[in-house]
Amino acid sequence: MTLLLPPSTAGSLPKPSWLAQPETLWSPWKLHGEELTQGKRDALRLALDDQRQAGIEIVSDGEQTRQHFVTTFIEHLDGVDFAQRETVRIRDRYEASVPTVVGRVSRPRSVFVEDAKFLRQQTTQPIKWALPGPMTMVDTLFDAHYKSREKLAWAFAEILNQEARELEAAGVDIIQFDEPAFNVFFDEVNDWGVAALEKAAEGLRCETAVHICYGYGIKANTEWKKTLGSQWRQYEEAFPKLQTSSLDIISLECHNSRVPMDLIELIRGKKVMVGAIDVASSVIETPEEVAETLRKALQFVDADKLYPCTNCGMAPLSREVATGKLRALGAGAAIVRRELTA
Ligand SMILES: [Zn+2]
């Protein structure tokens, strides 16, 4: 990255109201067939323009072509029956009706590669593409075939690696794996979670990132956070293993969270996407608030390795709020960039 402190987002942005119901997760599409295909691309271009105007340097598709960051990927795989549903506890936090793994999982064709090629055509800026991580995928399904979370994770890791290689060939600069489950299942993270993640990223020449967070601002997450006490030290469990892993970038939550900033010390040497925007609140940060979070992070990460970012995706927020937050992020990063280069 040539720009110091290049801002980016964790991934998702709100969709336009003509494409899907605003401020709703898993919102059904309002368009169908060819109109939907066209509408998703138009929305992608708008999301890109919002980022460009806000001074976001590493841009994404805003996840405009997917309903959900995990489910949409799984929908494209064989071996998962979406009609056969079971209720499971997701991230040990809330019950959800999920599809069932009924046979060997495989990826008959690429999932996001055409979308990534389209994004690549629209911009010369660095682009980042988000995929779910293997453990988070496992945690969003009922498994009636492998009967082992680890075995299923390895199967997903192979599939993710196929997709990631094609995304890289399409011109993606950073491939990010979303692993919120890393903040919950610490024994599994250290037993096989990080290893499966490395398998998903194996052989890639582009940069690779892992995003670990405390989730969207939905009720189940805010209730969970109330139980975590005055210091959120969950990152402490996964960071030592990630520090020695092959992943290049760690994306984490900072602003308005109770994560002690000095935990970043545990991943010294890695690039760090520092969450300076709270996605669980509709209050728009000021650029100075963003700058203050970044200054604190600079105590624990070298400036050339600090990437200002959002705490998580912004899909459930209103477009007005999300756009305001994007602009605050871009402006806050610019303040600190000026201080560093003065
Ligand atoms: Zn997140």
Residues whose N, C-alpha, C, O or C-beta is under 5 A from the ligand:
A	BS01	ZN	C213 G215 N311 C312 G313
